[in-house]
Amino acid sequence: MSEPAPPPARTLDLRGVGCPLNYVKTRVALDAVAPGECVEVWLDHGEPEENVPRSCEEDGFPVLVLEESPEGYVRVVVARPQ
């Protein structure tokens, strides 16, 4: 996670969306972008913050950014492999 992430092809605001629906929506967005592109996802703390990045990594989608926003939410940038 040391290189800057490219600009996201899509942004999902999944704050307030529970598990596992937030991962399902993330996965659909990743499948819709071209290989090499990224999806930016906004999540709540707790289970979404833990489960979505873990599930992405387990399914072969690298997490490029995982950070807390100044507003107290979690920003995740995930890439679709080439």
N, C-alpha and C positions, 0 to 999 in steps of 0.2 A: 504494500500500500504506500510506497514511497513516491512513485511517479504521479504527477497530476492526472486526474481522470479526464478523458475527453468530454466535451459537452454532451449531455444526455439527449438521446433521440426522442425519449418520452419521459414524462414526469407523472408519477402516481401519488396522489394524496390519500393515503390509507389510514390516516389518523382516525381513530374511532371504529375501525374495522377489526373484528376479532379473528383469532386463529381458528381454523386454517384458511379462511377465505382470503386473508391478506396475502398469504403465499400463493394461493391459486391465481389471484389477480396479477401478482408479480410475475409468475411463470407465464401466463398468457401474454403479458406485455413483452417479456423476453423472447418468446417464440415469434412475436410479430415484428421485431426489429431485425435488421440485417446483421449477419455475422460481423463481429468487431464493434458494433454499436453498444451503447450503454442505456440503462434505464435508471432513473433517479426515483427513489421511493421514500416517502415520508411516513414514519411510523410512530406509534406511542411507545413509551418505555414498558418494560416488563416482558411478557411472553412474546409480543411481536418483535421486539428488539433482539431477543435471543433466537427465536425460531426462524424468522425469515432469512437472515444472513446464513444461518447454519444450513437450512434446507437448500438455499441457492448453491452453496459450496458443495454440498453432498450430491447435487444434481449436475455438477460440472460448470456452474456459472460463477466465475470469480468475483468476489466482493472487492471493489477498488477503494471504496470510501465507507467508513462507518464512524459517524461523528454526531455529537449532540449539537443542536442548533441553539442560538441564544434564547429562543422561545421555550426551550425545554423539550423539544421533540427530537427524534432520531432521524438523521438523513443517511440513507444508504445508496450507494451507486454500484450497480451490478452490471457486468459485461456479458454479452453473448459471445462465446468463443468463436474464433474464425474457423 
